[in-house]
Amino acid sequence: MRNDLEEKLGEKYPFMKKGRTLAEQRQSGHIDDLYSAFGCECSNGWFNLLDEMCAKINDAYIEEKMKPDIIIDQIKEKYGTLRFYYHFEGNDPFIHAFDAVGAGTLRIKPKGDRPVYEKISEIVSWGEEQSGHICEICGKPGELRNNGWLMLRCDECWKKQNKHRI
């Protein structure tokens, strides 16, 4: 995703603000914050979806009168759909999912005993499911396509991407 779009998310939602860059993390000897190092590892077409997800997450915290304690671990495309990995302050990051093409996915919810955590889990599940209908490139309605890689594309973006293929 373009840096300016990521910065917009960070300005609107403090929990989306990135920390140490990839170069800064490499200087320390290891990469421990994938989101800050690599940002949103998806295309611009999912910006509006991510914005809506973050707004819903923010609203859930406001409803509970809580300061957001969500920490973003990684946001990326995998097998054509969005993956939004996170944990809560005080809990270590962990494996979030086991994915297999054709066999589905096993999602693991972050630990937490507050009602807002269940609401956030529902929001993330909703957003990941919605990404399966939105072109990752332009944000128009799309469908899962396969040219050796699974990807979400609208007809127009699919044609542009594959115009040189035989």
C-alpha positions in Angstrom: 0.0 0.0 0.0 1.2 3.5 -0.7 2.9 5.2 2.2 0.5 8.2 2.1 -2.4 5.9 2.6 -0.7 4.1 5.5 0.1 7.5 7.1 -3.6 8.5 6.8 -4.6 5.4 8.8 -1.9 6.2 11.4 -3.2 9.8 11.7 -6.8 8.7 12.1 -6.2 5.7 14.3 -3.1 5.9 16.6 -3.0 2.1 16.9 -2.2 2.1 13.1 0.9 4.4 13.5 4.0 2.6 12.6 7.1 2.4 14.8 10.7 1.6 13.9 11.5 1.3 10.2 13.0 -1.8 8.6 16.4 -0.1 8.6 16.2 0.8 12.2 15.1 -2.7 13.2 18.0 -4.2 11.1 20.5 -2.1 13.0 19.3 -3.7 16.3 20.1 -7.1 14.8 16.5 -8.5 14.3 13.1 -7.6 12.9 10.6 -7.8 15.7 7.8 -5.5 14.3 6.7 -6.7 10.9 3.9 -4.0 10.6 6.3 -1.1 11.2 9.0 -2.7 9.0 6.8 -3.5 6.0 3.6 -1.6 6.4 0.4 -2.9 4.8 1.6 -5.6 2.5 -1.4 -5.3 0.2 -2.4 -3.0 -2.6 -4.3 0.3 -2.4 -7.7 -1.2 -3.3 -8.2 -2.4 0.3 -7.5 1.0 1.8 -11.2 1.9 2.3 -11.9 -1.6 3.8 -9.0 -1.1 6.3 -10.2 2.4 7.1 -13.7 1.0 7.8 -12.3 -1.9 9.9 -10.1 0.6 12.0 -13.1 2.9 12.5 -15.2 0.0 13.8 -12.3 -1.1 16.1 -11.9 2.5 17.3 -15.7 2.7 17.9 -15.6 -0.6 19.9 -13.1 0.9 22.3 -15.1 4.1 22.6 -18.2 2.1 23.5 -16.3 0.3 26.2 -14.7 3.6 27.4 -11.3 2.0 26.9 -8.0 3.3 25.5 -7.1 1.2 22.5 -4.6 -1.5 23.5 -4.5 -3.3 20.2 -1.1 -3.8 18.6 -0.9 -4.5 14.9 1.4 -7.3 14.1 1.0 -7.6 10.3 -1.4 -6.7 7.5 -1.0 -8.5 4.3 -2.6 -10.4 1.4 -2.5 -14.1 1.5 -4.2 -16.5 -0.9 -6.0 -13.6 -2.4 -7.6 -12.2 0.8 -6.7 -9.8 3.6 -4.9 -11.0 6.7 -5.1 -8.6 9.7 -2.9 -10.0 12.5 -2.9 -8.3 16.0 -2.5 -8.9 19.7 -3.3 -6.9 22.8 -0.9 -5.1 25.1 0.4 -7.4 27.8 0.2 -10.4 25.5 2.9 -11.7 23.3 2.3 -12.0 19.5 1.7 -15.5 18.3 0.8 -17.6 15.3 -2.5 -16.3 14.1 -3.6 -18.7 11.4 -2.8 -21.9 9.6 -3.8 -21.5 5.9 -3.9 -24.1 3.2 -5.1 -23.6 -0.4 -8.3 -25.6 -0.9 -8.4 -26.7 2.7 -9.5 -23.4 4.3 -8.0 -21.6 7.3 -7.8 -22.1 11.0 -7.8 -18.7 12.8 -6.6 -18.3 16.4 -8.1 -15.4 18.4 -5.7 -13.2 20.4 -6.0 -13.7 24.2 -8.2 -11.3 26.1 -11.0 -11.4 28.6 -12.7 -8.1 27.9 -15.9 -7.9 25.7 -14.2 -5.4 23.4 -11.7 -8.2 22.4 -14.5 -10.4 21.1 -16.0 -7.4 19.2 -12.6 -6.7 17.6 -12.3 -10.4 16.6 -15.7 -10.2 14.9 -14.6 -6.9 13.1 -11.4 -8.5 11.9 -13.2 -11.6 10.7 -15.8 -9.5 8.9 -13.1 -7.4 7.2 -11.1 -10.4 6.1 -14.3 -11.9 4.6 -15.2 -8.7 2.9 -11.8 -8.6 1.2 -12.8 -11.7 -0.7 -15.2 -9.5 -2.7 -13.1 -6.4 -3.3 -10.4 -5.9 -5.9 -7.1 -5.4 -4.1 -5.9 -3.1 -6.8 -8.7 -0.6 -7.3 -11.3 -1.3 -4.6 -14.2 -2.2 -7.0 -16.1 -5.4 -6.7 -13.9 -8.3 -7.6 -13.5 -12.1 -7.4 -10.8 -14.6 -6.6 -8.7 -15.3 -9.7 -5.8 -17.7 -10.3 -3.0 -17.3 -12.8 -0.6 -19.4 -10.7 -1.2 -17.0 -7.8 -4.5 -16.5 -6.1 -5.6 -12.8 -6.2 -8.7 -10.7 -5.8 -9.3 -8.7 -9.0 -12.1 -6.9 -10.8 -12.6 -7.7 -14.5 -10.7 -4.6 -15.6 -7.7 -5.0 -13.3 -7.6 -8.7 -14.2 -7.5 -7.9 -18.0 -4.8 -5.2 -17.5 -2.7 -7.6 -15.4 -2.9 -10.4 -17.9 -3.0 -8.6 -21.2 0.5 -9.9 -22.2 -0.3 -13.5 -21.2 -1.0 -16.1 -23.9 
